[in-house]
């Protein structure tokens, strides 16, 4: 059980590190750089929702 939890944590960390920036970039490009903070918040919220 502990190994599975560690594997999940590694996957989440990997996903966050490698995809977060890409997702924020797409949203900022779509909605404008002036909405960067909103784009970051949206990605964080979506990632949290996905892992819960």
PDB file of N, H, CA, C and O in Angstrom:
ATOM      1  N   UNK A   1       0.839  -1.197   0.000  1.00  0.00           N
ATOM      2  CA  UNK A   1       0.000   0.000   0.000  1.00  0.00           C
ATOM      3  C   UNK A   1       0.877   1.251   0.000  1.00  0.00           C
ATOM      4  O   UNK A   1       0.621   2.191  -0.752  1.00  0.00           O
ATOM      5  N   UNK A   2       1.904   1.261   0.838  1.00  0.00           N
ATOM      6  H   UNK A   2       2.111   0.498   1.449  1.00  0.00           H
ATOM      7  CA  UNK A   2       2.781   2.430   0.925  1.00  0.00           C
ATOM      8  C   UNK A   2       3.477   2.684  -0.408  1.00  0.00           C
ATOM      9  O   UNK A   2       3.637   3.833  -0.818  1.00  0.00           O
ATOM     10  N   UNK A   3       3.897   1.599  -1.091  1.00  0.00           N
ATOM     11  H   UNK A   3       3.767   0.666  -0.758  1.00  0.00           H
ATOM     12  CA  UNK A   3       4.564   1.764  -2.386  1.00  0.00           C
ATOM     13  C   UNK A   3       3.637   2.403  -3.405  1.00  0.00           C
ATOM     14  O   UNK A   3       4.067   3.244  -4.193  1.00  0.00           O
ATOM     15  N   UNK A   4       2.382   2.016  -3.398  1.00  0.00           N
ATOM     16  H   UNK A   4       2.033   1.332  -2.757  1.00  0.00           H
ATOM     17  CA  UNK A   4       1.410   2.596  -4.330  1.00  0.00           C
ATOM     18  C   UNK A   4       1.239   4.078  -4.067  1.00  0.00           C
ATOM     19  O   UNK A   4       1.139   4.873  -5.002  1.00  0.00           O
ATOM     20  N   UNK A   5       1.205   4.455  -2.787  1.00  0.00           N
ATOM     21  H   UNK A   5       1.286   3.809  -2.028  1.00  0.00           H
ATOM     22  CA  UNK A   5       1.063   5.875  -2.437  1.00  0.00           C
ATOM     23  C   UNK A   5       2.273   6.663  -2.916  1.00  0.00           C
ATOM     24  O   UNK A   5       2.129   7.770  -3.434  1.00  0.00           O
ATOM     25  N   UNK A   6       3.459   6.102  -2.748  1.00  0.00           N
ATOM     26  H   UNK A   6       3.576   5.202  -2.327  1.00  0.00           H
ATOM     27  CA  UNK A   6       4.687   6.772  -3.195  1.00  0.00           C
ATOM     28  C   UNK A   6       4.672   6.926  -4.707  1.00  0.00           C
ATOM     29  O   UNK A   6       5.049   7.978  -5.222  1.00  0.00           O
ATOM     30  N   UNK A   7       4.240   5.889  -5.429  1.00  0.00           N
ATOM     31  H   UNK A   7       3.933   5.034  -5.011  1.00  0.00           H
ATOM     32  CA  UNK A   7       4.167   5.957  -6.891  1.00  0.00           C
ATOM     33  C   UNK A   7       3.198   7.045  -7.342  1.00  0.00           C
ATOM     34  O   UNK A   7       3.488   7.789  -8.278  1.00  0.00           O
ATOM     35  N   UNK A   8       2.061   7.136  -6.685  1.00  0.00           N
ATOM     36  H   UNK A   8       1.825   6.532  -5.924  1.00  0.00           H
ATOM     37  CA  UNK A   8       1.085   8.165  -7.028  1.00  0.00           C
ATOM     38  C   UNK A   8       1.664   9.548  -6.776  1.00  0.00           C
ATOM     39  O   UNK A   8       1.488  10.452  -7.593  1.00  0.00           O
ATOM     40  N   UNK A   9       2.347   9.720  -5.665  1.00  0.00           N
ATOM     41  H   UNK A   9       2.490   8.986  -5.002  1.00  0.00           H
ATOM     42  CA  UNK A   9       2.958  11.010  -5.351  1.00  0.00           C
ATOM     43  C   UNK A   9       3.998  11.378  -6.404  1.00  0.00           C
ATOM     44  O   UNK A   9       4.086  12.536  -6.812  1.00  0.00           O
ATOM     45  N   UNK A  10       4.778  10.408  -6.841  1.00  0.00           N
ATOM     46  H   UNK A  10       4.707   9.467  -6.510  1.00  0.00           H
ATOM     47  CA  UNK A  10       5.786  10.666  -7.878  1.00  0.00           C
ATOM     48  C   UNK A  10       5.120  11.099  -9.178  1.00  0.00           C
ATOM     49  O   UNK A  10       5.579  12.029  -9.841  1.00  0.00           O
ATOM     50  N   UNK A  11       4.033  10.418  -9.536  1.00  0.00           N
ATOM     51  H   UNK A  11       3.660   9.662  -8.997  1.00  0.00           H
ATOM     52  CA  UNK A  11       3.317  10.754 -10.769  1.00  0.00           C
ATOM     53  C   UNK A  11       2.709  12.150 -10.702  1.00  0.00           C
ATOM     54  O   UNK A  11       2.782  12.907 -11.670  1.00  0.00           O
ATOM     55  N   UNK A  12       2.116  12.489  -9.574  1.00  0.00           N
ATOM     56  H   UNK A  12       2.056  11.874  -8.787  1.00  0.00           H
ATOM     57  CA  UNK A  12       1.523  13.821  -9.403  1.00  0.00           C
ATOM     58  C   UNK A  12       2.610  14.884  -9.473  1.00  0.00           C
ATOM     59  O   UNK A  12       2.439  15.907 -10.135  1.00  0.00           O
ATOM     60  N   UNK A  13       3.722  14.647  -8.796  1.00  0.00           N
ATOM     61  H   UNK A  13       3.861  13.815  -8.258  1.00  0.00           H
ATOM     62  CA  UNK A  13       4.830  15.599  -8.837  1.00  0.00           C
ATOM     63  C   UNK A  13       5.354  15.774 -10.258  1.00  0.00           C
ATOM     64  O   UNK A  13       5.623  16.892 -10.696  1.00  0.00           O
ATOM     65  N   UNK A  14       5.495  14.667 -10.970  1.00  0.00           N
ATOM     66  H   UNK A  14       5.277  13.758 -10.615  1.00  0.00           H
ATOM     67  CA  UNK A  14       5.968  14.721 -12.350  1.00  0.00           C
ATOM     68  C   UNK A  14       4.987  15.506 -13.226  1.00  0.00           C
ATOM     69  O   UNK A  14       5.384  16.373 -14.005  1.00  0.00           O
ATOM     70  N   UNK A  15       3.718  15.189 -13.083  1.00  0.00           N
ATOM     71  H   UNK A  15       3.395  14.486 -12.450  1.00  0.00           H
ATOM     72  CA  UNK A  15       2.695  15.883 -13.865  1.00  0.00           C
ATOM     73  C   UNK A  15       2.716  17.379 -13.583  1.00  0.00           C
ATOM     74  O   UNK A  15       2.691  18.193 -14.506  1.00  0.00           O
ATOM     75  N   UNK A  16       2.761  17.732 -12.312  1.00  0.00           N
ATOM     76  H   UNK A  16       2.781  17.070 -11.562  1.00  0.00           H
ATOM     77  CA  UNK A  16       2.754  19.145 -11.948  1.00  0.00           C
ATOM     78  C   UNK A  16       3.978  19.855 -12.527  1.00  0.00           C
ATOM     79  O   UNK A  16       3.848  20.928 -13.115  1.00  0.00           O
ATOM     80  N   UNK A  17       5.150  19.273 -12.368  1.00  0.00           N
ATOM     81  H   UNK A  17       5.256  18.401 -11.890  1.00  0.00           H
ATOM     82  CA  UNK A  17       6.380  19.922 -12.844  1.00  0.00           C
ATOM     83  C   UNK A  17       6.423  20.055 -14.354  1.00  0.00           C
ATOM     84  O   UNK A  17       6.903  21.063 -14.872  1.00  0.00           O
ATOM     85  N   UNK A  18       5.928  19.052 -15.071  1.00  0.00           N
ATOM     86  H   UNK A  18       5.538  18.233 -14.651  1.00  0.00           H
ATOM     87  CA  UNK A  18       6.091  19.045 -16.522  1.00  0.00           C
ATOM     88  C   UNK A  18       4.912  19.627 -17.292  1.00  0.00           C
ATOM     89  O   UNK A  18       5.085  20.085 -18.421  1.00  0.00           O
ATOM     90  N   UNK A  19       3.749  19.619 -16.719  1.00  0.00           N
ATOM     91  H   UNK A  19       3.609  19.247 -15.801  1.00  0.00           H
ATOM     92  CA  UNK A  19       2.575  20.074 -17.457  1.00  0.00           C
ATOM     93  C   UNK A  19       2.018  21.409 -16.984  1.00  0.00           C
ATOM     94  O   UNK A  19       1.337  22.095 -17.746  1.00  0.00           O
ATOM     95  N   UNK A  20       2.292  21.786 -15.755  1.00  0.00           N
ATOM     96  H   UNK A  20       2.846  21.229 -15.136  1.00  0.00           H
ATOM     97  CA  UNK A  20       1.756  23.027 -15.185  1.00  0.00           C
ATOM     98  C   UNK A  20       2.092  24.224 -16.087  1.00  0.00           C
ATOM     99  O   UNK A  20       1.206  24.983 -16.481  1.00  0.00           O
ATOM    100  N   UNK A  21       3.344  24.375 -16.397  1.00  0.00           N
ATOM    101  H   UNK A  21       4.064  23.759 -16.077  1.00  0.00           H
ATOM    102  CA  UNK A  21       3.780  25.506 -17.219  1.00  0.00           C
ATOM    103  C   UNK A  21       3.139  25.521 -18.593  1.00  0.00           C
ATOM    104  O   UNK A  21       2.771  26.577 -19.107  1.00  0.00           O
ATOM    105  N   UNK A  22       3.007  24.336 -19.184  1.00  0.00           N
ATOM    106  H   UNK A  22       3.305  23.479 -18.766  1.00  0.00           H
ATOM    107  CA  UNK A  22       2.385  24.247 -20.509  1.00  0.00           C
ATOM    108  C   UNK A  22       0.926  24.690 -20.451  1.00  0.00           C
ATOM    109  O   UNK A  22       0.454  25.440 -21.305  1.00  0.00           O
ATOM    110  N   UNK A  23       0.224  24.213 -19.428  1.00  0.00           N
ATOM    111  H   UNK A  23       0.607  23.603 -18.734  1.00  0.00           H
ATOM    112  CA  UNK A  23      -1.186  24.572 -19.296  1.00  0.00           C
ATOM    113  C   UNK A  23      -1.367  26.061 -19.037  1.00  0.00           C
ATOM    114  O   UNK A  23      -2.242  26.693 -19.628  1.00  0.00           O
ATOM    115  N   UNK A  24      -0.551  26.618 -18.167  1.00  0.00           N
ATOM    116  H   UNK A  24       0.160  26.105 -17.687  1.00  0.00           H
ATOM    117  CA  UNK A  24      -0.624  28.059 -17.887  1.00  0.00           C
ATOM    118  C   UNK A  24      -0.320  28.846 -19.153  1.00  0.00           C
ATOM    119  O   UNK A  24      -0.971  29.851 -19.438  1.00  0.00           O
ATOM    120  N   UNK A  25       0.657  28.391 -19.900  1.00  0.00           N
ATOM    121  H   UNK A  25       1.185  27.575 -19.668  1.00  0.00           H
ATOM    122  CA  UNK A  25       1.033  29.072 -21.138  1.00  0.00           C
ATOM    123  C   UNK A  25      -0.123  29.100 -22.142  1.00  0.00           C
ATOM    124  O   UNK A  25      -0.389  30.133 -22.756  1.00  0.00           O
ATOM    125  N   UNK A  26      -0.792  27.989 -22.304  1.00  0.00           N
ATOM    126  H   UNK A  26      -0.576  27.149 -21.805  1.00  0.00           H
ATOM    127  CA  UNK A  26      -1.920  27.921 -23.242  1.00  0.00           C
ATOM    128  C   UNK A  26      -3.040  28.857 -22.798  1.00  0.00           C
ATOM    129  O   UNK A  26      -3.610  29.580 -23.615  1.00  0.00           O
ATOM    130  N   UNK A  27      -3.354  28.842 -21.511  1.00  0.00           N
ATOM    131  H   UNK A  27      -2.891  28.255 -20.847  1.00  0.00           H
ATOM    132  CA  UNK A  27      -4.418  29.712 -21.017  1.00  0.00           C
ATOM    133  C   UNK A  27      -4.039  31.189 -21.128  1.00  0.00           C
ATOM    134  O   UNK A  27      -4.870  32.023 -21.487  1.00  0.00           O
ATOM    135  N   UNK A  28      -2.784  31.506 -20.820  1.00  0.00           N
ATOM    136  H   UNK A  28      -2.109  30.829 -20.528  1.00  0.00           H
ATOM    137  CA  UNK A  28      -2.342  32.898 -20.925  1.00  0.00           C
ATOM    138  C   UNK A  28      -2.379  33.370 -22.384  1.00  0.00           C
ATOM    139  O   UNK A  28      -2.737  34.512 -22.670  1.00  0.00           O
ATOM    140  N   UNK A  29      -2.006  32.482 -23.285  1.00  0.00           N
ATOM    141  H   UNK A  29      -1.715  31.554 -23.053  1.00  0.00           H
ATOM    142  CA  UNK A  29      -2.052  32.833 -24.714  1.00  0.00           C
ATOM    143  C   UNK A  29      -3.506  33.033 -25.158  1.00  0.00           C
ATOM    144  O   UNK A  29      -3.805  33.930 -25.946  1.00  0.00           O
ATOM    145  N   UNK A  30      -4.395  32.194 -24.647  1.00  0.00           N
ATOM    146  H   UNK A  30      -4.152  31.465 -24.007  1.00  0.00           H
ATOM    147  CA  UNK A  30      -5.798  32.269 -25.021  1.00  0.00           C
ATOM    148  C   UNK A  30      -6.482  33.509 -24.457  1.00  0.00           C
ATOM    149  O   UNK A  30      -7.228  34.194 -25.158  1.00  0.00           O
ATOM    150  N   UNK A  31      -6.216  33.791 -23.175  1.00  0.00           N
ATOM    151  H   UNK A  31      -5.611  33.235 -22.606  1.00  0.00           H
ATOM    152  CA  UNK A  31      -6.922  34.872 -22.482  1.00  0.00           C
ATOM    153  C   UNK A  31      -6.090  36.132 -22.284  1.00  0.00           C
ATOM    154  O   UNK A  31      -6.582  37.109 -21.720  1.00  0.00           O
ATOM    155  N   UNK A  32      -4.838  36.126 -22.738  1.00  0.00           N
ATOM    156  H   UNK A  32      -4.439  35.332 -23.196  1.00  0.00           H
ATOM    157  CA  UNK A  32      -3.976  37.298 -22.639  1.00  0.00           C
ATOM    158  C   UNK A  32      -3.064  37.231 -21.418  1.00  0.00           C
ATOM    159  O   UNK A  32      -3.431  36.717 -20.361  1.00  0.00           O
ATOM    160  N   UNK A  33      -1.875  37.763 -21.602  1.00  0.00           N
ATOM    161  H   UNK A  33      -1.576  38.181 -22.460  1.00  0.00           H
ATOM    162  CA  UNK A  33      -0.866  37.740 -20.538  1.00  0.00           C
ATOM    163  C   UNK A  33      -1.315  38.522 -19.305  1.00  0.00           C
ATOM    164  O   UNK A  33      -0.839  38.263 -18.200  1.00  0.00           O
ATOM    165  N   UNK A  34      -2.219  39.466 -19.488  1.00  0.00           N
ATOM    166  H   UNK A  34      -2.606  39.676 -20.386  1.00  0.00           H
ATOM    167  CA  UNK A  34      -2.701  40.242 -18.344  1.00  0.00           C
ATOM    168  C   UNK A  34      -3.517  39.378 -17.385  1.00  0.00           C
ATOM    169  O   UNK A  34      -3.777  39.779 -16.251  1.00  0.00           O
ATOM    170  N   UNK A  35      -3.920  38.195 -17.842  1.00  0.00           N
ATOM    171  H   UNK A  35      -3.710  37.869 -18.764  1.00  0.00           H
ATOM    172  CA  UNK A  35      -4.686  37.269 -17.012  1.00  0.00           C
ATOM    173  C   UNK A  35      -3.838  36.091 -16.519  1.00  0.00           C
ATOM    174  O   UNK A  35      -4.372  35.020 -16.231  1.00  0.00           O
ATOM    175  N   UNK A  36      -2.525  36.286 -16.423  1.00  0.00           N
ATOM    176  H   UNK A  36      -2.091  37.156 -16.657  1.00  0.00           H
ATOM    177  CA  UNK A  36      -1.612  35.218 -16.025  1.00  0.00           C
ATOM    178  C   UNK A  36      -1.970  34.651 -14.650  1.00  0.00           C
ATOM    179  O   UNK A  36      -1.975  33.434 -14.466  1.00  0.00           O
ATOM    180  N   UNK A  37      -2.264  35.512 -13.699  1.00  0.00           N
ATOM    181  H   UNK A  37      -2.259  36.500 -13.849  1.00  0.00           H
ATOM    182  CA  UNK A  37      -2.592  35.047 -12.351  1.00  0.00           C
ATOM    183  C   UNK A  37      -3.857  34.182 -12.375  1.00  0.00           C
ATOM    184  O   UNK A  37      -3.930  33.158 -11.695  1.00  0.00           O
ATOM    185  N   UNK A  38      -4.829  34.597 -13.149  1.00  0.00           N
ATOM    186  H   UNK A  38      -4.770  35.429 -13.700  1.00  0.00           H
ATOM    187  CA  UNK A  38      -6.053  33.810 -13.286  1.00  0.00           C
ATOM    188  C   UNK A  38      -5.759  32.461 -13.938  1.00  0.00           C
ATOM    189  O   UNK A  38      -6.309  31.440 -13.525  1.00  0.00           O
ATOM    190  N   UNK A  39      -4.907  32.454 -14.940  1.00  0.00           N
ATOM    191  H   UNK A  39      -4.460  33.283 -15.275  1.00  0.00           H
ATOM    192  CA  UNK A  39      -4.531  31.204 -15.608  1.00  0.00           C
ATOM    193  C   UNK A  39      -3.854  30.255 -14.620  1.00  0.00           C
ATOM    194  O   UNK A  39      -4.145  29.059 -14.606  1.00  0.00           O
ATOM    195  N   UNK A  40      -2.959  30.785 -13.803  1.00  0.00           N
ATOM    196  H   UNK A  40      -2.723  31.757 -13.815  1.00  0.00           H
ATOM    197  CA  UNK A  40      -2.282  29.958 -12.796  1.00  0.00           C
ATOM    198  C   UNK A  40      -3.285  29.388 -11.795  1.00  0.00           C
ATOM    199  O   UNK A  40      -3.220  28.210 -11.445  1.00  0.00           O
ATOM    200  N   UNK A  41      -4.199  30.221 -11.343  1.00  0.00           N
ATOM    201  H   UNK A  41      -4.251  31.178 -11.627  1.00  0.00           H
ATOM    202  CA  UNK A  41      -5.220  29.759 -10.396  1.00  0.00           C
ATOM    203  C   UNK A  41      -6.090  28.664 -11.010  1.00  0.00           C
ATOM    204  O   UNK A  41      -6.417  27.678 -10.350  1.00  0.00           O
ATOM    205  N   UNK A  42      -6.457  28.845 -12.264  1.00  0.00           N
ATOM    206  H   UNK A  42      -6.192  29.646 -12.800  1.00  0.00           H
ATOM    207  CA  UNK A  42      -7.303  27.858 -12.936  1.00  0.00           C
ATOM    208  C   UNK A  42      -6.592  26.512 -13.050  1.00  0.00           C
ATOM    209  O   UNK A  42      -7.198  25.466 -12.818  1.00  0.00           O
ATOM    210  N   UNK A  43      -5.319  26.539 -13.405  1.00  0.00           N
ATOM    211  H   UNK A  43      -4.827  27.389 -13.594  1.00  0.00           H
ATOM    212  CA  UNK A  43      -4.559  25.290 -13.541  1.00  0.00           C
ATOM    213  C   UNK A  43      -4.398  24.621 -12.181  1.00  0.00           C
ATOM    214  O   UNK A  43      -4.555  23.406 -12.065  1.00  0.00           O
ATOM    215  N   UNK A  44      -4.088  25.398 -11.165  1.00  0.00           N
ATOM    216  H   UNK A  44      -3.960  26.386 -11.259  1.00  0.00           H
ATOM    217  CA  UNK A  44      -3.949  24.820  -9.824  1.00  0.00           C
ATOM    218  C   UNK A  44      -5.256  24.183  -9.372  1.00  0.00           C
ATOM    219  O   UNK A  44      -5.259  23.067  -8.854  1.00  0.00           O
ATOM    220  N   UNK A  45      -6.353  24.881  -9.564  1.00  0.00           N
ATOM    221  H   UNK A  45      -6.351  25.788  -9.984  1.00  0.00           H
ATOM    222  CA  UNK A  45      -7.663  24.351  -9.164  1.00  0.00           C
ATOM    223  C   UNK A  45      -7.983  23.065  -9.937  1.00  0.00           C
ATOM    224  O   UNK A  45      -8.467  22.092  -9.358  1.00  0.00           O
ATOM    225  N   UNK A  46      -7.714  23.068 -11.223  1.00  0.00           N
ATOM    226  H   UNK A  46      -7.321  23.859 -11.693  1.00  0.00           H
ATOM    227  CA  UNK A  46      -8.003  21.889 -12.043  1.00  0.00           C
ATOM    228  C   UNK A  46      -7.155  20.698 -11.616  1.00  0.00           C
ATOM    229  O   UNK A  46      -7.647  19.571 -11.565  1.00  0.00           O
ATOM    230  N   UNK A  47      -5.893  20.941 -11.313  1.00  0.00           N
ATOM    231  H   UNK A  47      -5.493  21.857 -11.355  1.00  0.00           H
ATOM    232  CA  UNK A  47      -5.021  19.841 -10.880  1.00  0.00           C
ATOM    233  C   UNK A  47      -5.451  19.301  -9.527  1.00  0.00           C
ATOM    234  O   UNK A  47      -5.448  18.089  -9.309  1.00  0.00           O
ATOM    235  N   UNK A  48      -5.816  20.182  -8.632  1.00  0.00           N
ATOM    236  H   UNK A  48      -5.818  21.166  -8.810  1.00  0.00           H
ATOM    237  CA  UNK A  48      -6.294  19.719  -7.317  1.00  0.00           C
ATOM    238  C   UNK A  48      -7.568  18.906  -7.463  1.00  0.00           C
ATOM    239  O   UNK A  48      -7.734  17.871  -6.817  1.00  0.00           O
ATOM    240  N   UNK A  49      -8.454  19.372  -8.304  1.00  0.00           N
ATOM    241  H   UNK A  49      -8.320  20.213  -8.829  1.00  0.00           H
ATOM    242  CA  UNK A  49      -9.719  18.652  -8.523  1.00  0.00           C
ATOM    243  C   UNK A  49      -9.442  17.279  -9.136  1.00  0.00           C
ATOM    244  O   UNK A  49     -10.107  16.298  -8.803  1.00  0.00           O
ATOM    245  N   UNK A  50      -8.471  17.218 -10.019  1.00  0.00           N
ATOM    246  H   UNK A  50      -7.931  18.014 -10.289  1.00  0.00           H
ATOM    247  CA  UNK A  50      -8.161  15.960 -10.696  1.00  0.00           C
ATOM    248  C   UNK A  50      -7.573  14.910  -9.749  1.00  0.00           C
ATOM    249  O   UNK A  50      -7.826  13.716  -9.909  1.00  0.00           O
ATOM    250  N   UNK A  51      -6.795  15.354  -8.771  1.00  0.00           N
ATOM    251  H   UNK A  51      -6.590  16.324  -8.640  1.00  0.00           H
ATOM    252  CA  UNK A  51      -6.178  14.371  -7.880  1.00  0.00           C
ATOM    253  C   UNK A  51      -7.068  14.008  -6.699  1.00  0.00           C
ATOM    254  O   UNK A  51      -6.765  13.045  -5.995  1.00  0.00           O
ATOM    255  N   UNK A  52      -8.127  14.721  -6.458  1.00  0.00           N
ATOM    256  H   UNK A  52      -8.373  15.504  -7.030  1.00  0.00           H
ATOM    257  CA  UNK A  52      -9.043  14.381  -5.381  1.00  0.00           C
ATOM    258  C   UNK A  52     -10.138  13.615  -5.958  1.00  0.00           C
ATOM    259  O   UNK A  52     -11.051  13.207  -5.240  1.00  0.00           O
TER     260      UNK A  52
END
